């Protein structure tokens, strides 16, 4: 037992620590614009300063590059002109990515003898310039998805409708509470209160309904496996604080399939980008809710079918 528990501890350490150790810029889509003679030099300098960090796209103008950043086609870019090289970043899209682009612009500027500056086209609110509010959503999601399932299961053990209604109500209330704290408590969002509340409510429901479905269909074991998956796989691979693009490509993509990662992406999209880039995350969360309801319905029907059979011996 001691050896087994030690092995589990080692696996947990690897799951939570390795994504951070291996995180960084990996084929980040960025744009470059400037004179035709200067752009190849910038691309070569970027490749030398940060190998495999960026997937460079060329744009005809600075306006086109900024539009692509707002549309989330690229995470940022570089503008070369007579004054030097300027990094176009969006701290709201990921502070770590913005810092990486700024540092790369400085490296390229040093290599080519150009002055380096930076422009943040979608900045974070002044009250939360590091994006700590959005980055700290992992724990509220875990609490909102796991604890209410246990609470409503205990309170309404034989009332399926009450349990589902309670989880739905809590999802809405939880989304409103989180949005209120982010808006009025931390200043992490300045607008989009209702979209953020809706995104959080959908994220909580996307965790709670599958867990209650597993509880109904497979009992305590099903709930435990589901909860551990959300907690020990969903959270470390979610990339809520840094965005999934900062994680190793395979882990980042896997994290976006699970509710914590999809919720973080959707909240960031509606909070700072008007919903741009959040469609896939929203559909993913909606699919989790539907799957949870389907599994719950199957488990409920199975329980009703099994109940008369188990009652027959005692009746006889």
N, C-alpha and C positions, 0 to 999 in steps of 0.2 A: 504493500500500500504506500509506503514512504517513497519507494522508487517511482511508482506511478504518479504520485502527486508532484514529485520533483520534476518529472518529465512534463506534466501539464504546466507547471510554473515556467519551465524553459520555453515551451511553445507560446505561452501568453506573452512572455517578454519579447520573443521574436515578432509576434503579431503586432504588438503596440510600438516597438522601438524601430524595427527594420524599415517600415514605411518612412519614418522621419529621417533615418540615416541615408536612405537611398533617394530621398526627395531632392528636387532641384529642376532646373530647366532641361527638358528633354523634348526636342523637336517642337518647341513652342511656335505657333504660327505668328510671325511678325511681318510688318511691312517696311519697305524702304523706298524712299522717293528722293529725287534730286537730279542734278545734271547727269546725262548719260555717261560722261567720262568718269564721274566720281562714284556712281553706284557700285560698279564692280570692285572698286578698291575697298569700299565699306563692307561688301559681302565677304571679301577675302579676309579683311581684318577681323570681322566677326567670327568667321570660321576658325581663325588662328587663336583668337582670344578665348572663345568658348566653343570648342568642338562639339558638334551634335546638339547644341543647346537650342538652336533656332532653325525653323523652316521658313526661309525668307521668300516673301512675295513682293514684286515690284508694283508700285503705283505711279500713276501719271502726275499726281499733284498731292500737295499736303492736305487739301480738302478731301480728296478721295480716301486718303489714309485715315484721317480722323473719322470720316463716315464709316469706314470699315471697322474701326475700333468701337464706335457706338453700336454698330450692328453685331458686334462680337464675332466678326469673321476672323479678326486677328486680335491678339492680346495687347498689342502695342506696336511701336515701330520706331523708325529713325528717319529724320529729315536732314538732308545735307544741303546747305546753301553757302552763300558767301561768308556768312558769319561763323560757320563751323558745323557741328553735328548736334542735333537736338533729339532727345528721346521723347517720344509721345507715349505716355503711360496712363493707366487708369488704376489708381489705388483701390477704388471700389471693386474692381474686378479681381483683386488679389494683391495685397501689399508686398508679398514676397516677390511676385512677378514684376511689379513696378520697380522694386529695388534692384532686381537683377538687370532689367533693361537700362536703368540709370547707370549702374556700374559698368555695363558693357559699352554704353556710349562714351563713358569716360576713358575706358581702355582703348576704344577705337580712336578717340580724339588724341590720346597720347601717342598712339602708333602712327597716326597720319599727320600729326602736328595741327590739329584742329581744336578749337575751343568747344567744350561740351556743356550743354545745358539740358534742362528737362522741363516738360510741360505735362501737367496732370489734367487730362480732359474730362475725367469723371472722378472727382476727388471724393474721399470719405468726408462725413460731417466733421466740422471743427471740434465738436464735443467728443468725438471718438475717432481721432485721426489714425489709430492703429487697427481699427475694425475689430476690436475685442468683443463688442456686443454680438455681432453676427458669428464670430468665431467661437463663441461660448454656447452655441445652441445644442451641442451634443447631449449634455446632461438633461436639459428640459425635455428633449425628444425621448430619451430613455425613460425618464420618469413618466412622461405623459403617455407612453406607449405600453409600459409594463405594469406599473403600479395600479392604474385604474382597472385593468383586467382582473387583477387579484381582488381588488376591493369590491367591484360589482359582482364578481362571481361569488364572493362570500355573502354579500348582502341579498342577492337574488338568485340563490342556487337553483331554484326550480322555475324561474320566470325568465325565459329566454328573451322575450320582447323587452322587458324592463332592462335587462343587461345591455342589449344592443342600443336601446334608447339612451341609457346612461352613458355609454361610451361615445355615442354621437354628440350628446350634449356636452360632455367634458371636452371633446375635441374642439368644439366651437369656443367654449369658454377658455380652454387652454390657449388657443390661437389668439384670442383677444387679450389675455393676460400677458403673453409674451410680447405681442406687438405694443401694448401699452408700456411695458417696462422698457423696451428698446426705444420707444419714442419719447416718453416723458421722464423716464428714470435715467437712462444712459445717454440719450441723444444720439443713438447709433443710426437712427433713421430720421429724416426731416419731413418726408412726405410718404405717401403710399402706405398709410396706416392700415387701411382695409385690405389691400392686396397682401400685405405681409401677414395680417391676421388670418386671411383665408389660406395662404400657403402653409402657415404653421398648423392650422386646423387640419388641412388635408394630410400633412406629414404625420401628425399624431394619430389620425384615423388609419393611415396606411401602416402604422405599427400595431395599433390596438386591435383592429379587426382580424388580421391574420392570426394574432396570438390567441384571441378568444375563439377563433375557429379551430385552431389546433387543440385548444383545451377541450372544446366540445367534442371533437372527432376522436382524439387520441388520449384524452385525459391529461394528468399532470406531466407525463413524460413528453407529450407533444408540446405543451406549453413551455417546459423547461428547455427543450432543444431549440424552439423558436426564439425564446428570450435570450439564450446564450448566443445564438447566431447574430441577433441584432446587436447585442452588447459587445461581443468579442470579435465580430467580423465587420458589422456595419459601422461602428464608431471609428476604429482606427483607419479604415479605408474610405471614410466619407470625404475627407479633405475639406471639411467645412471652413476651417480657418484659412487655409491656403488655396482653396479650390482644387478640384481633382487634377487639373493640368499640371500641378506642381508635384504630384505623386508619380511614381513609376507607372508607365503607360498601362500595363496590365492591371495593376492594383487600382489605379484610378478609375478605369472603366468598370471593374468589378464593383467598386464602391458605389457607383452611380446606379447600379441595378437595385441596390438595397435602399430602404426608406430613408435612413439618416443622410446618406450622400445625396439622394435626389431632393430631399427637403432643403438641404443647405444650398444646392444649386438654384432651386426655385425661389427661395427667400431672397438670395442675392440678386437674382434677375429682376424680381418685381420691386425690390427695394431701391435699386440704383439704375436699372436699365429699362424700366417700363415694361418688364416682362420679356424682353428680347433674350433669346437663348434659354428660356425656361420651358418650352413646349414639351420637349422629351421628358424632362423631369416631372412635369405635371401629369403626363400620360402614364409614366411609370408608377407614380403614387396612386393614381386612379385605378390602375390595374391591380395593385396590392389590395386596395379596399374591396374591389369586386371579388378577387380570389378569396379573401378572408370571409366575405359573406357567403360565398358558395360553399367553402369548407364548413362553415358554421351550420349552414342549412343541411348539408349531408350528415354531419354529426348529430344534429338534432333529430332528424328522421330515423337514423340508425338507433338512437337511444329510445325513441318511441316504439320502434319495432321490437327491440330487445326486452322492453319492460314487461309485456304480458308473459313472455316466455320465462322470465325469472320469477314472476309472481305465481306461476302455476304450481310448483311443488308446495309452497306454503299454503296455498288455497286448498290443495288436496289434503 
